[in-house]
Amino acid sequence: MPTTLTLPHGRITLPAFMPDATRGTVRGVDADDVAQAGIQAVVMNVFHLMQRPGSSTIKALGGLHRLFGWQGPILTDSGGFQIYSLITDQPHQGSITDRGLQFRPEGSKRPFRLTPEKSVQLQLRYGADIVVCLDVCTHVDDPPAAQEQAVRRTVDWARRCKRAYEQYLAQQRWERPRPMLLGVVQGGGILELRRRCADELLEIGFDGYGLGGWPLDSQGHLLEELIGRIRELIPRPYPMHALGVGRPDYVAACARLGYDLFDSALPTRDARRGRLLRMAEGPAGSFSYLYIQDDTYIKDPRPIDEGCDCLTCRRYSRALLHHLHQTRNPLYPRLATIHNLRHMARTMMQLQEERGGDAPTPARAP
């Protein structure tokens, strides 16, 4: 099992959590805040970036790293999940065919088209360190026919993504380290379909693989048994990305099953909404929530978490954070987000120690 990934913009020590900088930034904080929290890499999303600020703007300003001031590695999500969600909720907004995806976001004056080739080309032009193949996402409870069609398209699109990736690197005469290309294993809750998808993706050949589809059941519980079986389908030398897993205990469970990369908007969204993370006694990943809007914190002089070394916990009290939250002061989301990011970084350091990996190299702040 790998302990580090060497990428064009630095190394990632595994396992690693990557916050969602979906539209280019982690909401409420800047690149310096993210790096100082100990975060090694971030995730950005083609679906949103191709709309705003737009591909021509990103290119004109030198790519994602220069535009947004983040110097560490970036994983770019292909946008398949977001388009699936859009079309599922509003079928008139788009369609999925063998050729690719067509969608018209709310308020857009024109439709967007995203093919496997275009998705890879955009990610590489943006300067991504880890490129994710365009796939067809499904919910774990979707019927077998839908799952089978999704697997067929996902594998076909993965083959086209690999071809576009190799052509682009050859044309650019890319020198190592080159960006990684991840294939995504789909198949819903049907293990035989997952096995077929994994086998065909392995035959095509990728640098790593992703856990496709929704990782939780209808009650919001981690599908741990299924997730573990899917990890067993991919040989351990290949890193695996558990897309959308971001609760500390779920991250820890997946890391112990052999997953290496994690991304989610949950920790930062929770921070903005007043749900702050605290370490709890027990193995790595043990945590509790502190709801800063509760009146019990009006005069509480303590930091969020006495064991945390983030800027927020070193300098500010629960009482101040309660006041900032209740008065909707724009300083609140910054301080809260810094803390939750640091909590995730500390959790990953504990999981890295469990694996016996190298000490992480934090992303460089601008």
C-alpha atoms as one frame of an Amber mdcrd trajectory, in Angstrom:
protein
   0.000   0.000   0.000   1.505   3.397  -0.949   2.340   5.853   1.825   2.902
   8.908  -0.396   1.919  10.212  -3.812   4.402  12.342  -5.764   2.575  14.849
  -7.961   3.446  17.889 -10.090   2.694  20.289  -7.209   4.097  18.285  -4.319
   3.703  15.112  -2.292   0.673  13.814  -0.426   1.177  11.591   2.607  -1.544
   8.949   2.822  -4.202   8.691   4.014  -5.206  12.285   3.260  -8.376  14.336
   3.558  -8.993  16.961   0.880 -11.563  19.677   1.585 -13.873  20.673  -1.225
 -12.773  23.905  -2.839 -15.557  23.217  -5.306 -15.570  26.552  -7.105 -11.866
  27.206  -6.592 -11.692  28.143  -2.921 -12.667  26.613   0.405 -15.497  28.896
   1.451 -14.689  31.389   4.169 -10.897  30.946   4.156  -7.934  31.659   1.900
  -5.153  29.384   0.671  -2.883  30.419   3.535  -5.495  29.415   6.123  -5.941
  26.024   4.461  -2.211  25.314   4.280  -1.556  26.387   7.861  -4.316  24.040
   9.025  -2.140  21.198   7.723  -4.208  20.378   4.647  -2.080  18.848   1.886
  -4.421  18.999  -1.121  -7.839  20.298  -2.155 -10.606  19.197  -4.520 -12.085
  21.421  -7.236 -14.922  20.606  -9.622 -15.062  20.810 -13.407 -18.878  21.091
 -13.429 -18.729  24.387 -11.557 -15.424  25.759 -12.854 -16.357  25.442 -16.530
 -19.367  27.660 -15.785 -17.716  30.183 -13.450 -15.131  31.599 -13.785 -15.050
  29.688 -17.101 -12.338  27.757 -18.899 -11.061  30.735 -20.913 -10.615  32.789
 -17.725  -8.798  29.955 -15.940  -6.453  29.540 -18.910  -5.840  33.285 -19.283
  -4.870  33.574 -15.612  -2.447  30.656 -15.659  -4.488  27.731 -14.327  -6.131
  26.887 -11.031  -3.018  27.171  -8.873  -2.186  30.708  -9.963  -5.799  31.864
 -10.109  -6.707  30.748  -6.596  -3.304  31.023  -4.902  -3.070  27.376  -3.855
   0.377  25.887  -4.448  -0.242  22.319  -3.280  -1.815  19.429  -5.197  -5.324
  19.733  -6.621  -7.686  16.882  -7.448 -10.316  17.874  -9.970 -13.632  16.037
  -9.870 -14.948  15.258 -13.333 -18.408  16.666 -12.559 -20.293  13.428 -13.164
 -21.877  13.317  -9.706 -23.046  16.941  -9.853 -24.600  16.483 -13.286 -26.260
  13.241 -12.152 -27.733  15.081  -9.165 -28.935  17.960 -11.350 -30.599  15.683
 -13.892 -32.084  13.404 -11.219 -33.742  16.340  -9.458 -34.687  18.197 -12.660
 -34.805  15.849 -15.691 -35.595  18.740 -18.044 -32.214  20.285 -17.181 -30.118
  17.730 -19.057 -29.523  14.257 -20.424 -27.002  11.410 -20.296 -26.218   9.499
 -23.486 -23.409   7.224 -24.646 -21.665  10.279 -26.101 -21.573  12.174 -22.801
 -23.538  14.650 -20.725 -25.593  17.687 -21.671 -26.940  20.026 -19.022 -28.328
  23.512 -18.567 -27.827  24.822 -15.019 -30.483  27.086 -13.522 -30.103  30.578
 -14.943 -27.733  29.553 -17.738 -28.323  31.060 -21.170 -26.859  28.074 -22.995
 -26.469  24.336 -22.525 -23.121  22.812 -21.604 -21.777  19.588 -23.065 -19.274
  17.396 -21.302 -17.760  14.359 -22.989 -15.142  12.057 -21.459 -12.514  13.617
 -23.704 -13.481  17.185 -22.838 -13.572  16.440 -19.111 -10.001  15.117 -19.118
  -8.716  17.875 -21.389 -10.224  20.583 -19.184  -8.785  19.060 -16.000  -5.310
  18.847 -17.522  -5.494  22.376 -18.936  -6.574  23.659 -15.546  -3.380  22.200
 -14.061  -4.868  19.356 -11.992  -2.520  16.977 -10.183  -5.102  14.188  -9.962
  -7.582  13.818 -12.826 -10.792  11.822 -12.385 -12.427  10.044 -15.312 -15.952
  11.078 -16.201 -18.312   8.395 -14.928 -22.022   7.715 -14.611 -23.032   7.977
 -10.986 -25.900   6.001  -9.457 -27.527   5.702  -6.077 -26.967   2.431  -4.271
 -30.728   1.725  -4.419 -31.159   2.342  -8.165 -32.557  -0.701 -10.033 -30.196
  -3.301 -11.577 -30.871  -2.146 -15.152 -29.774   1.395 -14.295 -26.688   0.095
 -12.503 -25.716  -2.096 -15.446 -26.112   0.749 -17.922 -24.034   3.000 -15.661
 -21.232   0.432 -15.483 -21.218  -0.022 -19.257 -21.004   3.718 -19.878 -18.491
   4.270 -17.072 -16.102   1.691 -18.539 -16.529   2.988 -22.082 -15.975   6.560
 -20.927 -12.949   5.502 -18.866 -11.371   4.003 -21.988 -11.983   7.263 -23.856
 -10.622   9.288 -20.913  -7.420   7.223 -20.859  -6.929   7.767 -24.585  -7.491
  11.537 -24.274  -5.128  11.687 -21.279  -2.296   9.928 -23.110  -2.768  12.048
 -26.222  -2.672  15.280 -24.226   0.498  14.356 -22.316   2.204  13.240 -25.534
   1.331  16.500 -27.280   2.597  18.550 -24.326   5.731  16.370 -23.986   4.961
  16.178 -20.280   7.853  15.415 -17.972   7.494  13.518 -14.696   5.968  13.736
 -12.226   2.858  13.618 -14.331  -0.748  14.012 -13.137  -2.476  10.868 -11.919
  -5.541   9.520 -13.694  -8.226   7.791 -11.610 -10.893   5.413 -12.906 -14.136
   5.206 -10.911 -15.707   1.897  -9.859 -19.499   1.971 -10.227 -22.160  -0.706
  -9.802 -24.278   0.445  -6.875 -24.956  -2.222  -4.278 -24.513  -5.116  -6.717
 -21.139  -6.633  -5.957 -20.950  -8.599  -9.216 -21.365  -5.371 -11.194 -18.726
  -3.700  -9.027 -16.395  -6.621  -9.749 -17.033  -6.401 -13.478 -16.440  -2.650
 -13.464 -13.233  -2.999 -11.431 -11.876  -5.787 -13.652 -12.480  -3.826 -16.853
 -10.960  -0.658 -15.391  -7.902  -2.606 -14.245  -7.531  -3.970 -17.759  -7.548
  -0.419 -19.161  -5.009   0.614 -16.514  -5.113   3.664 -14.247  -2.878   5.227
 -11.602  -5.551   4.801  -8.951  -9.256   4.165  -8.535 -12.256   5.821  -6.952
 -15.242   4.526  -5.018 -18.147   5.666  -7.167 -21.724   6.230  -6.089 -23.233
   7.304  -2.812 -21.278   5.871   0.184 -24.191   6.055   2.665 -27.482   4.205
   3.046 -30.887   5.869   3.283 -30.377   6.451   7.028 -27.032   8.156   6.456
 -24.938   5.233   7.720 -21.692   4.243   6.047 -22.043   1.206   3.768 -18.963
  -0.257   5.408 -19.321  -3.891   4.301 -19.899  -2.955   0.649 -17.110  -0.383
   0.718 -14.712  -2.960   2.148 -15.612  -5.517  -0.514 -15.032  -2.939  -3.268
 -11.581  -2.137  -1.869 -10.748  -5.840  -2.132 -11.456  -5.721  -5.875  -8.527
  -3.340  -6.462  -4.961  -4.561  -5.751  -3.445  -2.763  -2.746  -0.540  -1.110
  -4.615  -3.152   1.149  -6.245  -4.419   4.092  -4.139  -8.187   4.392  -3.777
 -10.247   7.523  -3.328 -13.415   7.325  -1.215 -15.371  10.105  -2.892 -17.738
  12.003  -0.632 -16.591  10.491   2.690 -15.866  13.233   5.226 -17.187  12.405
   8.701 -14.145  11.687  10.880 -15.261   8.227  12.053 -16.296   7.236   8.522
 -12.957   8.446   7.165 -11.147   6.381   9.794 -13.236   3.283   9.027 -12.497
   3.568   5.301  -8.799   4.248   5.937  -8.587   1.024   7.922 -10.230  -0.784
   5.013  -7.416   0.453   2.780  -8.726   3.697   1.280  -6.203   6.491   0.870
  -7.893   9.700  -0.276 -11.043  11.350   1.018 -12.978  14.458   0.104 -16.146
  16.059   1.369 -17.755  19.435   1.919 -19.126  18.219   5.264 -16.476  19.523
   7.718 -16.397  23.025   6.247 -20.175  23.220   5.739 -20.697  22.062   9.317
 -18.307  24.764  10.520 -20.247  27.522   8.796 -23.509  26.221  10.276 -22.208
  26.081  13.843 -21.304  22.397  14.173 -17.703  22.192  15.340 -15.533  19.091
  15.691 -13.855  17.984  18.908 -11.526  15.061  19.491 -12.950  12.319  21.720
 -11.315   9.505  23.636 -10.828   6.375  21.588  -9.137   5.361  18.360  -8.335
   7.816  15.563 -11.563   9.190  14.132 -13.355   9.388  17.494 -15.043  12.788
  17.793 -17.954  14.760  19.166 -19.857  17.816  17.977 -20.003  21.194  19.708
 -22.965  23.324  18.615 -21.659  26.841  19.079 -25.094  28.473  18.746 -26.199
  26.925  22.067 -26.672  29.488  24.833 -24.474  27.428  27.189 -21.462  28.998
  25.448 -22.414  32.664  25.968 -19.802  33.114  28.716 -17.607  30.069  28.119
 -13.922  31.142  28.141 -12.566  27.827  26.868 -11.433  27.115  23.275 -13.489
  24.807  21.096 -11.122  21.914  21.808  -8.506  22.204  24.561  -6.170  19.841
  22.679  -6.323  21.669  19.353  -3.429  23.845  18.154  -5.267  25.753  15.415
  -5.291  29.558  15.302  -8.914  29.651  16.467  -8.325  27.504  19.556  -5.068
  29.268  20.432  -6.602  32.738  20.405 -10.373  32.693  20.795 -13.003  31.454
  23.218 -16.277  29.650  22.700 -17.949  32.803  24.014 -16.508  34.906  21.206
 -17.380  32.332  18.567 -20.926  32.123  19.914 -21.190  35.911  19.707 -19.793
  36.012  16.150 -22.143  33.249  15.025 -25.235  34.791  16.567 -24.479  38.245
  15.137 -23.614  36.759  11.728 -20.217  38.371  11.802 -18.242  37.356   8.673
 -15.252  36.535  10.876 -17.132  33.532  12.276 -17.017  31.241   9.186 -13.284
  31.815   8.808 -12.438  30.934  12.406 -14.825  27.965  12.483 -13.602  26.589
   9.156  -9.949  26.862  10.213 -10.763  24.774  13.280 -12.682  22.018  11.487
  -9.968  21.780   8.833  -7.334  21.427  11.521  -9.403  18.728  13.206  -9.463
  16.744   9.957  -5.709  17.242   9.469  -5.024  16.017  13.018  -7.237  12.992
  12.430  -5.304  12.148   9.264  -2.005  12.464  11.125  -3.254   9.883  13.627
  -4.278   7.551  10.791  -0.907   8.062   9.094   0.785   7.034  12.331  -1.368
   3.891  12.413   0.003   2.995   8.990   3.548   3.934   9.920   3.839   6.430
   7.070   6.160   9.405   6.650   5.401  12.754   8.239   3.233  14.838   5.908
   4.625  17.749   3.951   2.080  20.597   4.271   1.086  22.480   1.148   2.990
  25.715   0.731   1.047  28.871   1.363   1.429  31.723  -1.137
